[in-house]
Amino acid sequence: MGQLYYGNSDTRIDVPDRLLAHLKVVIATKLRRNESFMLSWTGDAADGRSSIWLQPAIPLRFVFDSADMEILNPQTVRDMANNASSSAGLVVSLDQEIPQAQRELRAVTNSMPRIKVPA
C-alpha cells in the first residue's frame, strides 16, 4: 500500500501501489501543463467520498511500498486523464482493479541491443 502526501501536512492518503503508479503519471502530466483539477476517491476508512484540489503550487509526494515499478496500462492512463479533464474531475475507487496491459512496453536499458538506423 503506497501513500500520497498532499501539501505540507503529514496526513497521508493510502493508495494501492498499482493505482498510485497510474495516478502519478496522470497527476504529473496535468500539473506539468499547469492544469489544476479535482481528485476524488472512495473506498478509504471513511464512508463516502473525499476530494482534494490539485494544482502545481501544492507539494505532492508519492511513496510506494514496493521498489519495483508497475507496468502501466496505457488505456487506463488515457481514461484517467480524460476524466481528470472533465468538470467532475478524476474520481477513483481505492479498491478498483486495474487490468494488466494487453502488451508490455519495456524500457530500453544498456543490456538491450540498440538498433542502428541509417542517417
N, CA, C and O atoms as a DFTB+ gen file, in Angstrom:
476 C
 N C O
     1  1       0.856      -1.169       0.000
     2  2       0.000       0.000       0.000
     3  2       0.902       1.230       0.000
     4  3       1.710       1.422       0.908
     5  1       0.753       2.054      -1.022
     6  2       1.519       3.290      -1.115
     7  2       0.794       4.424      -0.419
     8  3      -0.308       4.253       0.102
     9  1       1.431       5.585      -0.418
    10  2       0.831       6.764       0.199
    11  2       1.019       7.976      -0.704
    12  3       2.025       8.115      -1.400
    13  1       0.026       8.838      -0.667
    14  2       0.084      10.127      -1.335
    15  2       0.030      11.184      -0.236
    16  3      -0.933      11.248       0.528
    17  1       1.069      12.008      -0.165
    18  2       1.108      13.106       0.798
    19  2       0.771      14.379       0.047
    20  3       1.360      14.672      -0.994
    21  1      -0.184      15.139       0.581
    22  2      -0.700      16.326      -0.085
    23  2      -0.408      17.553       0.751
    24  3      -0.766      17.598       1.928
    25  1       0.235      18.545       0.167
    26  2       0.566      19.748       0.904
    27  2       1.726      19.504       1.851
    28  3       2.464      18.530       1.702
    29  1       1.884      20.383       2.818
    30  2       2.982      20.286       3.776
    31  2       2.608      19.496       5.016
    32  3       3.367      19.473       5.985
    33  1       1.469      18.858       5.003
    34  2       0.995      18.127       6.168
    35  2       1.551      16.700       6.170
    36  3       1.955      16.177       5.131
    37  1       1.566      16.088       7.340
    38  2       1.984      14.690       7.460
    39  2       0.827      13.738       7.187
    40  3       1.001      12.519       7.210
    41  1      -0.348      14.292       6.929
    42  2      -1.510      13.460       6.637
    43  2      -1.300      12.767       5.302
    44  3      -0.872      13.386       4.328
    45  1      -1.605      11.479       5.268
    46  2      -1.391      10.723       4.046
    47  2      -2.685      10.080       3.579
    48  3      -3.614       9.855       4.355
    49  1      -2.713       9.793       2.291
    50  2      -3.822       9.067       1.686
    51  2      -3.251       7.711       1.275
    52  3      -2.346       7.654       0.443
    53  1      -3.763       6.626       1.842
    54  2      -3.290       5.288       1.496
    55  2      -3.903       4.854       0.178
    56  3      -5.124       4.849       0.018
    57  1      -3.041       4.488      -0.768
    58  2      -3.473       4.111      -2.117
    59  2      -2.675       2.874      -2.531
    60  3      -1.456       2.851      -2.357
    61  1      -3.328       1.848      -3.075
    62  2      -2.591       0.685      -3.560
    63  2      -1.523       1.109      -4.587
    64  3      -1.757       2.002      -5.401
    65  1      -0.362       0.463      -4.537
    66  2       0.750       0.827      -5.411
    67  2       0.375       0.891      -6.887
    68  3       0.774       1.823      -7.586
    69  1      -0.380      -0.081      -7.365
    70  2      -0.719      -0.121      -8.794
    71  2      -1.561       1.098      -9.188
    72  3      -1.308       1.730     -10.214
    73  1      -2.547       1.415      -8.378
    74  2      -3.367       2.593      -8.646
    75  2      -2.532       3.864      -8.506
    76  3      -2.664       4.780      -9.318
    77  1      -1.676       3.929      -7.489
    78  2      -0.846       5.105      -7.266
    79  2       0.097       5.357      -8.443
    80  3       0.338       6.508      -8.807
    81  1       0.626       4.299      -9.034
    82  2       1.515       4.455     -10.197
    83  2       0.777       5.096     -11.370
    84  3       1.328       5.958     -12.053
    85  1      -0.456       4.681     -11.603
    86  2      -1.257       5.268     -12.678
    87  2      -1.630       6.711     -12.352
    88  3      -1.572       7.584     -13.218
    89  1      -2.011       6.957     -11.101
    90  2      -2.344       8.323     -10.683
    91  2      -1.143       9.253     -10.832
    92  3      -1.286      10.395     -11.268
    93  1       0.031       8.763     -10.471
    94  2       1.233       9.589     -10.536
    95  2       1.471      10.108     -11.949
    96  3       1.800      11.280     -12.128
    97  1       1.309       9.253     -12.950
    98  2       1.523       9.667     -14.334
    99  2       0.493      10.720     -14.747
   100  3       0.845      11.732     -15.354
   101  1      -0.762      10.484     -14.421
   102  2      -1.827      11.429     -14.794
   103  2      -1.642      12.762     -14.070
   104  3      -1.720      13.823     -14.690
   105  1      -1.400      12.709     -12.775
   106  2      -1.241      13.933     -11.982
   107  2      -0.021      14.720     -12.450
   108  3      -0.107      15.932     -12.648
   109  1       1.111      14.046     -12.630
   110  2       2.328      14.745     -13.053
   111  2       2.149      15.391     -14.422
   112  3       2.620      16.506     -14.649
   113  1       1.474      14.704     -15.329
   114  2       1.253      15.259     -16.665
   115  2       0.390      16.509     -16.590
   116  3       0.714      17.528     -17.200
   117  1      -0.708      16.435     -15.844
   118  2      -1.602      17.591     -15.737
   119  2      -0.907      18.775     -15.058
   120  3      -1.021      19.910     -15.523
   121  1      -0.189      18.515     -13.961
   122  2       0.458      19.604     -13.241
   123  2       1.620      20.197     -14.032
   124  3       1.876      21.398     -13.947
   125  1       2.322      19.372     -14.797
   126  2       3.401      19.876     -15.645
   127  2       2.858      20.860     -16.677
   128  3       3.562      21.780     -17.092
   129  1       1.609      20.666     -17.088
   130  2       0.944      21.564     -18.041
   131  2       0.261      22.734     -17.342
   132  3      -0.453      23.511     -17.975
   133  1       0.481      22.857     -16.037
   134  2      -0.167      23.897     -15.222
   135  2      -1.685      23.782     -15.233
   136  3      -2.389      24.791     -15.199
   137  1      -2.185      22.559     -15.281
   138  2      -3.627      22.312     -15.255
   139  2      -4.019      21.836     -13.858
   140  3      -3.537      20.804     -13.393
   141  1      -4.877      22.575     -13.204
   142  2      -5.402      22.182     -11.895
   143  2      -6.651      21.337     -12.095
   144  3      -7.345      21.478     -13.102
   145  1      -6.939      20.461     -11.139
   146  2      -8.132      19.621     -11.244
   147  2      -8.474      19.009      -9.892
   148  3      -7.675      19.034      -8.956
   149  1      -9.669      18.466      -9.817
   150  2     -10.171      17.823      -8.602
   151  2      -9.884      16.321      -8.681
   152  3     -10.123      15.685      -9.707
   153  1      -9.368      15.766      -7.580
   154  2      -9.189      14.325      -7.435
   155  2     -10.087      13.872      -6.297
   156  3      -9.973      14.366      -5.176
   157  1     -10.978      12.934      -6.582
   158  2     -11.884      12.383      -5.574
   159  2     -11.688      10.881      -5.514
   160  3     -11.345      10.254      -6.516
   161  1     -11.905      10.301      -4.338
   162  2     -11.768       8.862      -4.192
   163  2     -12.779       8.338      -3.186
   164  3     -13.253       9.050      -2.300
   165  1     -13.085       7.065      -3.366
   166  2     -13.959       6.341      -2.452
   167  2     -13.211       5.099      -1.996
   168  3     -12.221       4.700      -2.609
   169  1     -13.684       4.496      -0.929
   170  2     -13.123       3.219      -0.502
   171  2     -12.095       3.316       0.595
   172  3     -11.458       2.310       0.908
   173  1     -11.896       4.488       1.205
   174  2     -10.970       4.558       2.325
   175  2     -11.712       4.289       3.626
   176  3     -12.872       3.878       3.603
   177  1     -11.068       4.513       4.738
   178  2     -11.669       4.197       6.040
   179  2     -12.968       4.959       6.279
   180  3     -13.891       4.434       6.903
   181  1     -13.043       6.175       5.792
   182  2     -14.273       6.965       5.973
   183  2     -15.268       6.598       4.882
   184  3     -14.898       6.427       3.720
   185  1     -16.518       6.481       5.262
   186  2     -17.548       6.215       4.255
   187  2     -17.735       7.470       3.414
   188  3     -17.448       8.581       3.861
   189  1     -18.209       7.282       2.219
   190  2     -18.452       8.429       1.365
   191  2     -17.307       8.667       0.402
   192  3     -16.633       7.732      -0.031
   193  1     -17.098       9.929       0.074
   194  2     -16.092      10.311      -0.914
   195  2     -15.256      11.443      -0.342
   196  3     -15.774      12.311       0.361
   197  1     -13.965      11.434      -0.642
   198  2     -13.058      12.516      -0.261
   199  2     -12.535      13.157      -1.535
   200  3     -12.430      12.498      -2.570
   201  1     -12.206      14.450      -1.460
   202  2     -11.710      15.172      -2.628
   203  2     -10.612      16.142      -2.225
   204  3     -10.615      16.686      -1.120
   205  1      -9.675      16.347      -3.140
   206  2      -8.658      17.379      -2.980
   207  2      -8.506      18.122      -4.300
   208  3      -8.711      17.552      -5.371
   209  1      -8.148      19.386      -4.214
   210  2      -7.897      20.200      -5.395
   211  2      -6.399      20.154      -5.654
   212  3      -5.604      20.534      -4.794
   213  1      -6.014      19.690      -6.835
   214  2      -4.605      19.584      -7.190
   215  2      -4.213      20.745      -8.079
   216  3      -4.875      21.028      -9.078
   217  1      -3.136      21.413      -7.712
   218  2      -2.603      22.493      -8.526
   219  2      -1.082      22.484      -8.375
   220  3      -0.567      21.954      -7.390
   221  1      -0.357      23.061      -9.332
   222  2       1.102      22.983      -9.316
   223  2       1.773      23.561      -8.068
   224  3       2.867      23.120      -7.718
   225  1       1.166      24.521      -7.391
   226  2       1.804      25.164      -6.240
   227  2       1.738      24.331      -4.962
   228  3       2.430      24.642      -3.993
   229  1       0.923      23.285      -4.942
   230  2       0.769      22.474      -3.731
   231  2       1.690      21.258      -3.827
   232  3       1.587      20.486      -4.780
   233  1       2.595      21.075      -2.852
   234  2       3.525      19.942      -2.930
   235  2       2.804      18.594      -2.810
   236  3       1.835      18.444      -2.064
   237  1       3.308      17.632      -3.564
   238  2       2.812      16.253      -3.529
   239  2       4.006      15.326      -3.377
   240  3       5.096      15.604      -3.877
   241  1       3.781      14.215      -2.677
   242  2       4.823      13.200      -2.571
   243  2       4.158      11.839      -2.715
   244  3       3.171      11.540      -2.043
   245  1       4.708      11.026      -3.595
   246  2       4.216       9.677      -3.833
   247  2       5.205       8.712      -3.197
   248  3       6.396       8.747      -3.507
   249  1       4.717       7.850      -2.309
   250  2       5.560       6.857      -1.650
   251  2       5.002       5.486      -1.974
   252  3       3.837       5.195      -1.700
   253  1       5.846       4.643      -2.562
   254  2       5.423       3.307      -2.961
   255  2       5.961       2.277      -1.975
   256  3       7.095       2.382      -1.508
   257  1       5.139       1.288      -1.668
   258  2       5.537       0.221      -0.766
   259  2       6.604      -0.655      -1.418
   260  3       7.518      -1.130      -0.743
   261  1       6.490      -0.868      -2.714
   262  2       7.412      -1.734      -3.439
   263  2       8.413      -0.894      -4.228
   264  3       8.067       0.164      -4.753
   265  1       9.648      -1.366      -4.307
   266  2      10.660      -0.687      -5.114
   267  2      10.489      -1.016      -6.596
   268  3      11.019      -0.308      -7.452
   269  1       9.750      -2.085      -6.905
   270  2       9.530      -2.478      -8.302
   271  2       8.563      -1.514      -8.968
   272  3       7.562      -1.114      -8.373
   273  1       8.867      -1.143     -10.208
   274  2       7.995      -0.247     -10.951
   275  2       6.846      -1.041     -11.552
   276  3       7.045      -2.139     -12.071
   277  1       5.667      -0.492     -11.481
   278  2       4.481      -1.109     -12.067
   279  2       4.521      -0.957     -13.590
   280  3       5.009       0.047     -14.108
   281  1       4.010      -1.947     -14.289
   282  2       3.814      -1.823     -15.731
   283  2       2.443      -1.206     -15.914
   284  3       1.429      -1.785     -15.523
   285  1       2.422      -0.027     -16.511
   286  2       1.182       0.725     -16.637
   287  2       0.317       0.223     -17.772
   288  3       0.815      -0.269     -18.785
   289  1      -0.978       0.352     -17.589
   290  2      -1.948       0.051     -18.626
   291  2      -2.242       1.364     -19.348
   292  3      -2.866       2.255     -18.772
   293  1      -1.798       1.498     -20.615
   294  2      -1.969       2.769     -21.324
   295  2      -3.428       3.207     -21.444
   296  3      -3.718       4.402     -21.382
   297  1      -4.347       2.262     -21.614
   298  2      -5.762       2.625     -21.730
   299  2      -6.288       3.206     -20.428
   300  3      -7.068       4.158     -20.442
   301  1      -5.868       2.639     -19.303
   302  2      -6.283       3.160     -18.007
   303  2      -5.743       4.570     -17.799
   304  3      -6.454       5.434     -17.288
   305  1      -4.494       4.811     -18.190
   306  2      -3.912       6.153     -18.069
   307  2      -4.699       7.135     -18.930
   308  3      -5.006       8.237     -18.475
   309  1      -5.032       6.758     -20.164
   310  2      -5.822       7.640     -21.045
   311  2      -7.193       7.930     -20.443
   312  3      -7.644       9.076     -20.434
   313  1      -7.848       6.895     -19.945
   314  2      -9.179       7.079     -19.346
   315  2      -9.110       8.014     -18.136
   316  3      -9.955       8.896     -17.976
   317  1      -8.112       7.818     -17.297
   318  2      -7.959       8.680     -16.119
   319  2      -7.677      10.126     -16.538
   320  3      -8.228      11.060     -15.955
   321  1      -6.834      10.310     -17.529
   322  2      -6.508      11.665     -17.999
   323  2      -7.750      12.351     -18.556
   324  3      -7.973      13.535     -18.303
   325  1      -8.553      11.616     -19.310
   326  2      -9.787      12.189     -19.846
   327  2     -10.746      12.568     -18.720
   328  3     -11.364      13.632     -18.759
   329  1     -10.866      11.706     -17.730
   330  2     -11.744      12.005     -16.593
   331  2     -11.237      13.207     -15.800
   332  3     -12.031      14.024     -15.334
   333  1      -9.921      13.314     -15.648
   334  2      -9.356      14.442     -14.907
   335  2      -9.665      15.765     -15.592
   336  3      -9.742      16.805     -14.939
   337  1      -9.842      15.725     -16.907
   338  2     -10.153      16.944     -17.660
   339  2     -11.641      17.277     -17.665
   340  3     -12.036      18.328     -18.171
   341  1     -12.465      16.403     -17.114
   342  2     -13.909      16.645     -17.089
   343  2     -14.270      17.602     -15.957
   344  3     -13.450      17.885     -15.084
   345  1     -15.501      18.092     -15.982
   346  2     -15.944      19.016     -14.931
   347  2     -16.028      18.326     -13.564
   348  3     -15.915      18.995     -12.536
   349  1     -16.220      17.021     -13.532
   350  2     -16.277      16.281     -12.264
   351  2     -14.883      15.985     -11.720
   352  3     -14.736      15.679     -10.536
   353  1     -13.871      16.071     -12.556
   354  2     -12.515      15.733     -12.139
   355  2     -12.297      14.231     -12.166
   356  3     -13.137      13.480     -12.662
   357  1     -11.182      13.806     -11.637
   358  2     -10.828      12.392     -11.617
   359  2     -11.391      11.746     -10.356
   360  3     -11.060      12.151      -9.241
   361  1     -12.236      10.748     -10.539
   362  2     -12.839      10.021      -9.421
   363  2     -12.369       8.573      -9.500
   364  3     -12.564       7.915     -10.522
   365  1     -11.750       8.072      -8.430
   366  2     -11.262       6.696      -8.403
   367  2     -11.777       5.989      -7.159
   368  3     -12.144       6.620      -6.168
   369  1     -11.795       4.679      -7.237
   370  2     -12.107       3.855      -6.084
   371  2     -10.809       3.195      -5.642
   372  3     -10.107       2.596      -6.457
   373  1     -10.486       3.300      -4.357
   374  2      -9.223       2.753      -3.864
   375  2      -9.155       1.238      -3.957
   376  3      -8.076       0.657      -3.839
   377  1     -10.292       0.596      -4.167
   378  2     -10.277      -0.859      -4.301
   379  2     -10.511      -1.317      -5.740
   380  3     -10.768      -2.497      -5.977
   381  1     -10.427      -0.401      -6.698
   382  2     -10.640      -0.791      -8.096
   383  2      -9.471      -1.611      -8.620
   384  3      -8.316      -1.377      -8.264
   385  1      -9.791      -2.561      -9.461
   386  2      -8.779      -3.399     -10.098
   387  2      -8.378      -2.752     -11.417
   388  3      -9.240      -2.385     -12.216
   389  1      -7.100      -2.614     -11.645
   390  2      -6.613      -2.076     -12.912
   391  2      -6.112      -3.253     -13.733
   392  3      -5.198      -3.961     -13.309
   393  1      -6.704      -3.471     -14.911
   394  2      -6.307      -4.629     -15.713
   395  2      -4.865      -4.513     -16.205
   396  3      -4.335      -3.418     -16.388
   397  1      -4.257      -5.664     -16.410
   398  2      -2.912      -5.681     -16.991
   399  2      -2.988      -5.168     -18.426
   400  3      -4.016      -5.312     -19.089
   401  1      -1.920      -4.583     -18.892
   402  2      -1.868      -4.073     -20.263
   403  2      -1.897      -5.240     -21.240
   404  3      -1.397      -6.323     -20.936
   405  1      -2.482      -5.017     -22.411
   406  2      -2.522      -6.057     -23.442
   407  2      -1.123      -6.410     -23.915
   408  3      -0.836      -7.562     -24.243
   409  1      -0.262      -5.411     -23.945
   410  2       1.134      -5.675     -24.281
   411  2       1.995      -4.817     -23.375
   412  3       1.623      -3.704     -23.001
   413  1       3.139      -5.352     -23.036
   414  2       4.019      -4.640     -22.127
   415  2       4.982      -3.769     -22.919
   416  3       5.514      -4.184     -23.949
   417  1       5.192      -2.580     -22.433
   418  2       6.186      -1.699     -23.013
   419  2       7.400      -1.751     -22.108
   420  3       7.304      -1.472     -20.913
   421  1       8.526      -2.103     -22.666
   422  2       9.737      -2.257     -21.868
   423  2      10.676      -1.078     -22.106
   424  3      10.829      -0.601     -23.231
   425  1      11.290      -0.627     -21.039
   426  2      12.250       0.466     -21.151
   427  2      13.538      -0.039     -21.787
   428  3      13.933      -1.186     -21.582
   429  1      14.178       0.809     -22.547
   430  2      15.462       0.457     -23.151
   431  2      16.532       0.602     -22.080
   432  3      16.603       1.619     -21.390
   433  1      17.369      -0.434     -21.949
   434  2      18.460      -0.390     -20.976
   435  2      19.764      -0.678     -21.688
   436  3      19.775      -1.046     -22.863
   437  1      20.855      -0.511     -20.977
   438  2      22.171      -0.775     -21.565
   439  2      22.351      -2.234     -21.927
   440  3      23.158      -2.552     -22.801
   441  1      21.626      -3.125     -21.285
   442  2      21.789      -4.551     -21.555
   443  2      21.055      -4.992     -22.818
   444  3      21.258      -6.108     -23.295
   445  1      20.221      -4.140     -23.351
   446  2      19.484      -4.494     -24.559
   447  2      20.220      -3.964     -25.778
   448  3      20.745      -2.851     -25.736
   449  1      20.274      -4.734     -26.874
   450  2      20.940      -4.234     -28.073
   451  2      20.184      -3.046     -28.658
   452  3      18.955      -2.995     -28.615
   453  1      20.910      -2.127     -29.186
   454  2      20.300      -0.946     -29.811
   455  2      20.244      -1.153     -31.308
   456  3      21.145      -1.745     -31.903
   457  1      19.194      -0.668     -31.899
   458  2      19.027      -0.762     -33.352
   459  2      19.632       0.486     -33.979
   460  3      19.323       1.609     -33.581
   461  1      20.492       0.274     -34.957
   462  2      21.109       1.409     -35.625
   463  2      20.266       1.743     -36.860
   464  3      19.969       0.874     -37.680
   465  1      19.899       2.980     -36.969
   466  2      19.099       3.428     -38.103
   467  2      19.997       4.273     -38.990
   468  3      20.633       5.214     -38.515
   469  1      20.054       3.939     -40.296
   470  2      20.894       4.741     -41.190
   471  2      20.406       6.181     -41.239
   472  3      19.205       6.448     -41.221
   473  1      21.355       7.098     -41.301
   474  2      21.002       8.520     -41.352
   475  2      20.548       8.952     -42.718
   476  3      20.218      10.121     -42.917
